[in-house]
Amino acid sequence: MKMLRAVPLLFAIAGLAVVPLSQAQSPSASGNPSSAVVSANTQPQPEVTYTRPTQKTKLHNYVFDAFGPYPILGAAFAAGINQANNSPPEWRQGAEAYGKRFGSDFAIAATATTTRYVFAEALREDTLYYRCECKGAFPRLSHAVISTFTARRGDDGHRVFSLPALVGPYAGTMTAVYAWYPGRYDGRDAFRMGNYALLGYVGGNIALEFLYGGPHSLLSRLHLSNRSAQGPPSHP
């Protein structure tokens, strides 16, 4: 059980580990080369206009976040750790037990993501991740962390505290505890697991901020919010 709750923390630490490798690649460096000339001439940068994502973009990102390669790999990794530590012990060992643990971890993530997207849609919040226009590791790191608990709202895309982003991780772990976990688990276990799941979202945003490799990267093609964040028409 302890290892199950520690898995999201491992993902967050892994995300932090990429910070030194990505400092040389600022968001402006992946944009139009003419931006370097503007900076050299100390001319003011044009104001970036926010454009709300289309329903197609939001659906694409939901499918990626809930059922894409990252939640599958994350569930496989978590299931392997839980299998090695026999957690929960009631599920025992063997291929069938691993499949049960994998299904559990994947379902927790999918439930959390679905709750966040549906709740955000009801509140008309933009849940997509937008990379920071700032430079430097610490400002970008702060932006990634803050984005975990906030969202864009309104036609101007102003940032607000996001209740869906906070509720989502706990919805996933609460569902697991009361739907398919052994009976000895209760709300306190779900709350503790949700805390680490929320930390996992922080690690995911850090990865989106620092691992993006440009408009032709695999991550850009799979996760439209990063591609749309590169140009002035889409990035707030």
Backbone hydrogen bonds in HBPLUS format (Angstrom, degrees):
<---DONOR---> <-ACCEPTOR-->    atom                        ^
c    i                          cat <-CA-CA->   ^        H-A-AA   ^      H-
h    n   atom  resd res      DA  || num        DHA   H-A  angle D-A-AA Bond
n    s   type  num  typ     dist DA aas  dist angle  dist       angle   num
A0005-ARG N   A0001-MET O   3.09 MM   4  6.43 154.0  2.16 149.2 154.7     1
A0006-ALA N   A0002-LYS O   3.04 MM   4  6.21 130.1  2.30 136.8 150.6     2
A0009-LEU N   A0006-ALA O   3.07 MM   3  5.19 119.0  2.46  99.6 115.1     3
A0010-LEU N   A0006-ALA O   3.14 MM   4  6.52 145.7  2.27 149.3 158.9     4
A0010-LEU N   A0007-VAL O   2.96 MM   3  5.14 122.0  2.30 102.4 117.1     5
A0011-PHE N   A0007-VAL O   3.22 MM   4  6.66 149.5  2.31 150.5 158.8     6
A0012-ALA N   A0008-PRO O   3.03 MM   4  6.37 151.1  2.11 146.8 154.7     7
A0013-ILE N   A0009-LEU O   2.95 MM   4  6.25 158.9  1.99 151.7 156.9     8
A0014-ALA N   A0010-LEU O   2.92 MM   4  6.13 153.8  1.99 144.3 152.1     9
A0015-GLY N   A0011-PHE O   2.93 MM   4  6.19 146.1  2.05 141.9 151.0    10
A0016-LEU N   A0012-ALA O   2.99 MM   4  6.36 152.3  2.07 147.6 154.7    11
A0017-ALA N   A0013-ILE O   3.04 MM   4  6.29 140.1  2.20 142.6 153.5    12
A0018-VAL N   A0015-GLY O   3.23 MM   3  5.67 154.2  2.30 108.1 114.9    13
A0019-VAL N   A0016-LEU O   3.15 MM   3  5.58 162.5  2.18 112.8 118.2    14
A0021-LEU N   A0018-VAL O   3.09 MM   3  5.30 124.9  2.40 102.3 116.8    15
A0022-SER N   A0019-VAL O   3.05 MM   3  5.35 148.3  2.15 109.2 118.5    16
A0025-GLN N   A0022-SER O   3.05 MM   3  5.48 159.3  2.10 113.4 120.0    17
A0029-ALA N   A0026-SER O   3.01 MM   3  5.33 136.2  2.21 106.1 118.2    18
A0030-SER N   A0027-PRO O   3.25 MM   3  5.62 146.8  2.36 105.4 113.8    19
A0031-GLY N   A0028-SER O   3.24 MM   3  5.29 163.1  2.27 104.5 109.4    20
A0035-SER N   A0032-ASN O   2.98 MM   3  5.77 167.4  1.99 124.6 128.7    21
A0036-ALA N   A0033-PRO O   3.14 MM   3  5.90 152.9  2.22 119.0 124.2    22
A0037-VAL N   A0034-SER O   3.07 MM   3  5.23 125.3  2.38  99.2 112.6    23
A0038-VAL N   A0034-SER O   3.17 MM   4  6.56 156.9  2.23 150.6 156.5    24
A0039-SER N   A0035-SER O   3.03 MM   4  6.24 158.0  2.08 145.2 150.8    25
A0040-ALA N   A0036-ALA O   2.99 MM   4  6.18 153.1  2.07 141.1 148.6    26
A0041-ASN N   A0037-VAL O   3.06 MM   4  6.29 146.0  2.18 146.9 155.1    27
A0043-GLN N   A0038-VAL O   3.18 MM   5  5.55 164.3  2.21 159.0 158.1    28
A0042-THR N   A0039-SER O   3.01 MM   3  4.96 159.8  2.05 104.4 109.7    29
A0058-LYS N   A0054-THR O   3.04 MM   4  6.37 163.8  2.07 153.4 157.4    30
A0059-LEU N   A0055-GLN O   2.90 MM   4  6.04 157.3  1.95 147.2 153.4    31
A0060-HIS N   A0056-LYS O   2.93 MM   4  6.07 158.2  1.98 146.4 152.6    32
A0061-ASN N   A0057-THR O   3.00 MM   4  6.24 162.0  2.03 151.4 155.6    33
A0062-TYR N   A0058-LYS O   2.94 MM   4  6.11 150.6  2.03 143.0 151.5    34
A0063-VAL N   A0059-LEU O   3.03 MM   4  6.25 167.4  2.05 154.2 156.1    35
A0064-PHE N   A0060-HIS O   3.05 MM   4  6.29 156.5  2.11 145.0 152.0    36
A0065-ASP N   A0061-ASN O   2.81 MM   4  5.95 164.8  1.83 151.3 155.3    37
A0066-ALA N   A0062-TYR O   2.86 MM   4  5.91 152.1  1.94 152.4 159.6    38
A0067-PHE N   A0063-VAL O   2.86 MM   4  5.48 158.3  1.91 140.3 147.3    39
A0068-GLY N   A0064-PHE O   3.00 MM   4  4.26 135.1  2.21 119.2 121.7    40
A0072-ILE N   A0068-GLY O   3.39 MM   4  6.55 155.3  2.46 147.2 154.3    41
A0073-LEU N   A0069-PRO O   2.88 MM   4  6.03 166.3  1.89 152.2 155.9    42
A0074-GLY N   A0070-TYR O   2.82 MM   4  5.91 159.7  1.86 151.8 158.5    43
A0075-ALA N   A0071-PRO O   2.93 MM   4  5.94 154.5  2.00 137.8 144.2    44
A0076-ALA N   A0072-ILE O   2.96 MM   4  6.19 154.6  2.03 146.3 153.6    45
A0077-PHE N   A0073-LEU O   2.92 MM   4  6.13 157.2  1.97 148.8 154.6    46
A0078-ALA N   A0074-GLY O   2.93 MM   4  6.09 166.2  1.95 148.7 152.8    47
A0079-ALA N   A0075-ALA O   2.85 MM   4  5.92 157.6  1.90 144.8 151.5    48
A0080-GLY N   A0076-ALA O   3.07 MM   4  6.22 148.1  2.18 138.2 146.3    49
A0081-ILE N   A0077-PHE O   3.09 MM   4  6.45 156.6  2.15 150.8 156.4    50
A0082-ASN N   A0078-ALA O   2.92 MM   4  6.16 165.7  1.94 153.2 157.5    51
A0083-GLN N   A0079-ALA O   2.79 MM   4  5.88 147.0  1.90 142.0 151.7    52
A0084-ALA N   A0080-GLY O   2.99 MM   4  6.19 157.3  2.05 145.1 150.5    53
A0085-ASN N   A0081-ILE O   3.07 MM   4  6.32 143.2  2.21 143.4 153.5    54
A0086-ASN N   A0082-ASN O   2.77 MM   4  5.68 101.2  2.40 134.0 151.7    55
A0087-SER N   A0082-ASN O   2.87 MM   5  4.95 164.1  1.90 140.3 145.7    56
A0086-ASN N   A0083-GLN O   3.20 MM   3  4.88 157.4  2.25  96.0 102.7    57
A0091-TRP N   A0088-PRO O   3.12 MM   3  5.88 160.5  2.16 120.3 125.5    58
A0092-ARG N   A0089-PRO O   3.06 MM   3  5.30 158.8  2.10 110.1 116.8    59
A0098-TYR N   A0094-GLY O   3.00 MM   4  6.34 154.7  2.06 150.9 158.3    60
A0099-GLY N   A0095-ALA O   2.98 MM   4  6.21 161.7  2.01 150.5 155.2    61
A0100-LYS N   A0096-GLU O   3.04 MM   4  6.28 147.3  2.15 140.7 149.5    62
A0101-ARG N   A0097-ALA O   2.97 MM   4  6.29 154.7  2.04 148.1 154.6    63
A0102-PHE N   A0098-TYR O   2.80 MM   4  6.04 161.4  1.84 156.0 161.7    64
A0103-GLY N   A0099-GLY O   2.93 MM   4  6.03 165.0  1.95 145.2 149.6    65
A0104-SER N   A0100-LYS O   3.00 MM   4  6.12 150.0  2.09 139.9 148.1    66
A0105-ASP N   A0101-ARG O   2.99 MM   4  6.22 169.9  2.00 154.4 155.8    67
A0106-PHE N   A0102-PHE O   2.94 MM   4  6.07 163.2  1.97 154.6 159.8    68
A0107-ALA N   A0103-GLY O   2.91 MM   4  5.92 154.8  1.97 140.9 148.2    69
A0108-ILE N   A0104-SER O   2.96 MM   4  6.17 152.6  2.04 149.1 156.2    70
A0109-ALA N   A0105-ASP O   3.21 MM   4  6.44 164.6  2.24 146.0 149.0    71
A0110-ALA N   A0106-PHE O   2.95 MM   4  6.16 162.6  1.98 150.4 155.7    72
A0111-THR N   A0107-ALA O   2.88 MM   4  5.93 158.7  1.93 146.9 152.5    73
A0112-ALA N   A0108-ILE O   3.02 MM   4  6.19 160.5  2.05 147.7 153.1    74
A0113-THR N   A0109-ALA O   2.96 MM   4  6.15 163.8  1.99 151.2 155.5    75
A0114-THR N   A0110-ALA O   2.92 MM   4  6.02 162.9  1.95 147.3 152.4    76
A0115-THR N   A0111-THR O   2.96 MM   4  6.07 162.2  2.00 148.4 153.2    77
A0116-ARG N   A0112-ALA O   3.04 MM   4  6.24 159.2  2.09 146.6 152.3    78
A0117-TYR N   A0113-THR O   2.99 MM   4  6.23 166.0  2.01 155.0 158.0    79
A0118-VAL N   A0114-THR O   2.94 MM   4  6.01 170.7  1.95 155.3 158.4    80
A0119-PHE N   A0115-THR O   2.98 MM   4  5.87 165.0  2.00 146.9 151.9    81
A0120-ALA N   A0116-ARG O   2.96 MM   4  5.93 154.8  2.02 140.7 148.4    82
A0121-GLU N   A0117-TYR O   2.92 MM   4  6.07 149.6  2.02 143.3 151.4    83
A0122-ALA N   A0118-VAL O   3.09 MM   4  6.38 151.6  2.18 145.3 152.3    84
A0123-LEU N   A0119-PHE O   3.14 MM   4  6.43 143.7  2.27 141.9 151.6    85
A0124-ARG N   A0120-ALA O   2.86 MM   4  5.85 102.2  2.47 135.3 153.9    86
A0125-GLU N   A0120-ALA O   2.79 MM   5  4.89 173.7  1.79 144.5 146.5    87
A0124-ARG N   A0121-GLU O   3.18 MM   3  4.82 155.7  2.24  95.1 102.1    88
A0126-ASP N   A0152-ARG O   2.71 MM  26  4.85 167.2  1.72 149.6 152.7    89
A0152-ARG N   A0126-ASP O   3.28 MM  26  4.85 164.2  2.30 138.6 137.3    90
A0140-ARG N   A0136-GLY O   3.31 MM   4  6.33 159.9  2.35 144.2 150.1    91
A0141-LEU N   A0137-ALA O   2.81 MM   4  5.96 147.7  1.91 146.1 156.4    92
A0142-SER N   A0138-PHE O   2.88 MM   4  6.04 161.0  1.92 151.7 156.2    93
A0143-HIS N   A0139-PRO O   2.98 MM   4  6.16 153.5  2.05 141.6 149.0    94
A0144-ALA N   A0140-ARG O   3.00 MM   4  6.24 155.1  2.06 144.9 150.7    95
A0145-VAL N   A0141-LEU O   3.04 MM   4  6.34 158.6  2.09 150.9 156.1    96
A0146-ILE N   A0142-SER O   2.90 MM   4  6.07 172.2  1.91 156.9 159.1    97
A0147-SER N   A0143-HIS O   2.94 MM   4  5.99 152.8  2.01 145.2 152.8    98
A0148-THR N   A0145-VAL O   3.07 MM   3  5.41 148.4  2.17 106.1 115.5    99
A0149-PHE N   A0146-ILE O   3.08 MM   3  5.69 145.7  2.21 115.1 122.8   100
A0162-SER N   A0149-PHE O   2.90 MM  13  5.63 176.1  1.90 135.4 136.6   101
A0151-ALA N   A0160-VAL O   2.91 MM   9  5.56 146.6  2.03 150.9 161.3   102
A0160-VAL N   A0151-ALA O   2.88 MM   9  5.56 159.4  1.93 159.6 166.6   103
A0153-ARG N   A0158-HIS O   2.93 MM   5  5.55 143.7  2.06 143.6 154.6   104
A0157-GLY N   A0154-GLY O   3.18 MM   3  5.26 153.6  2.25 100.8 108.8   105
A0166-LEU N   A0163-LEU O   3.06 MM   3  5.11 125.7  2.37  98.3 112.6   106
A0167-VAL N   A0163-LEU O   2.88 MM   4  6.06 159.2  1.92 159.8 165.8   107
A0168-GLY N   A0164-PRO O   2.97 MM   4  5.79 163.2  2.00 149.0 152.6   108
A0171-ALA N   A0167-VAL O   2.98 MM   4  6.16 147.3  2.09 155.5 165.2   109
A0171-ALA N   A0168-GLY O   3.09 MM   3  5.13 122.5  2.44  98.4 113.3   110
A0172-GLY N   A0168-GLY O   3.19 MM   4  6.54 150.9  2.28 154.0 160.9   111
A0173-THR N   A0169-PRO O   3.29 MM   4  6.63 161.5  2.33 146.2 149.8   112
A0174-MET N   A0170-TYR O   2.85 MM   4  5.84 159.4  1.89 148.0 154.5   113
A0175-THR N   A0171-ALA O   3.07 MM   4  6.03 157.0  2.13 138.6 144.7   114
A0176-ALA N   A0172-GLY O   3.18 MM   4  6.40 155.1  2.24 140.6 147.1   115
A0177-VAL N   A0173-THR O   3.00 MM   4  6.20 165.0  2.03 150.8 154.2   116
A0178-TYR N   A0174-MET O   3.10 MM   4  6.25 164.1  2.13 152.4 155.9   117
A0179-ALA N   A0175-THR O   2.87 MM   4  5.62 122.7  2.20 141.6 154.5   118
A0180-TRP N   A0176-ALA O   3.07 MM   4  5.57 161.5  2.10 136.8 142.6   119
A0181-TYR N   A0176-ALA O   2.90 MM   5  5.85 144.3  2.02 165.4 161.0   120
A0185-TYR N   A0182-PRO O   3.14 MM   3  6.10 171.6  2.15 130.2 132.8   121
A0189-ASP N   A0186-ASP O   3.08 MM   3  5.49 122.4  2.42 106.6 119.8   122
A0190-ALA N   A0186-ASP O   3.12 MM   4  6.51 157.4  2.17 148.7 155.6   123
A0191-PHE N   A0187-GLY O   2.83 MM   4  6.04 152.4  1.91 148.2 155.3   124
A0192-ARG N   A0188-ARG O   3.05 MM   4  6.28 161.3  2.08 147.0 151.3   125
A0193-MET N   A0189-ASP O   2.92 MM   4  6.12 162.8  1.95 152.1 157.3   126
A0194-GLY N   A0190-ALA O   2.83 MM   4  5.96 148.0  1.94 141.4 150.8   127
A0195-ASN N   A0191-PHE O   3.01 MM   4  6.30 144.1  2.14 143.9 152.7   128
A0196-TYR N   A0192-ARG O   3.43 MM   4  6.80 156.6  2.49 147.4 151.2   129
A0197-ALA N   A0193-MET O   2.93 MM   4  6.20 144.4  2.06 142.4 153.7   130
A0198-LEU N   A0194-GLY O   2.85 MM   4  6.07 151.1  1.94 148.0 154.5   131
A0199-LEU N   A0195-ASN O   3.14 MM   4  6.45 149.0  2.24 137.7 146.1   132
A0200-GLY N   A0196-TYR O   2.95 MM   4  6.22 137.5  2.13 135.5 147.2   133
A0201-TYR N   A0197-ALA O   3.14 MM   4  6.60 136.4  2.34 139.4 150.1   134
A0201-TYR N   A0198-LEU O   3.07 MM   3  5.12 126.8  2.36  95.4 108.8   135
A0202-VAL N   A0198-LEU O   3.24 MM   4  6.68 146.6  2.36 141.9 150.5   136
A0203-GLY N   A0199-LEU O   3.10 MM   4  6.50 155.8  2.16 146.5 152.2   137
A0204-GLY N   A0200-GLY O   2.92 MM   4  6.22 146.9  2.03 141.7 151.3   138
A0205-ASN N   A0201-TYR O   2.97 MM   4  6.26 155.1  2.03 149.4 154.6   139
A0206-ILE N   A0202-VAL O   3.01 MM   4  6.29 153.5  2.08 148.9 156.7   140
A0207-ALA N   A0203-GLY O   3.01 MM   4  6.25 151.9  2.09 143.4 150.7   141
A0208-LEU N   A0204-GLY O   2.99 MM   4  6.30 154.7  2.05 145.2 151.9   142
A0209-GLU N   A0205-ASN O   2.91 MM   4  6.11 146.6  2.02 144.1 153.2   143
A0210-PHE N   A0206-ILE O   2.99 MM   4  6.17 159.1  2.04 151.3 155.6   144
A0211-LEU N   A0207-ALA O   2.77 MM   4  5.27 154.4  1.84 146.6 152.3   145
A0217-SER N   A0214-GLY O   3.15 MM   3  5.49 167.1  2.17 120.0 120.6   146
A0221-ARG N   A0217-SER O   3.13 MM   4  6.44 156.2  2.19 146.7 152.8   147
A0222-LEU N   A0218-LEU O   3.02 MM   4  6.23 146.3  2.13 148.2 157.3   148
A0223-HIS N   A0219-LEU O   2.81 MM   4  5.74 154.4  1.87 148.0 155.3   149
A0226-ASN N   A0223-HIS O   3.24 MM   3  6.11 144.2  2.37 122.7 128.6   150
A0228-SER N   A0224-LEU O   2.93 MM   4  6.12 168.4  1.94 161.8 164.4   151
A0229-ALA N   A0225-SER O   3.17 MM   4  6.12 127.7  2.45 129.8 141.9   152
A0229-ALA N   A0226-ASN O   3.26 MM   3  5.11 134.6  2.48  90.8 103.1   153
A0230-GLN N   A0227-ARG O   3.24 MM   3  5.73 167.7  2.25 113.1 116.8   154
A0234-SER N   A0231-GLY O   3.25 MM   3  6.03 154.5  2.32 122.7 128.0   155
A0235-HIS N   A0231-GLY O   3.32 MM   4  6.28 154.3  2.39 160.5 167.8   156
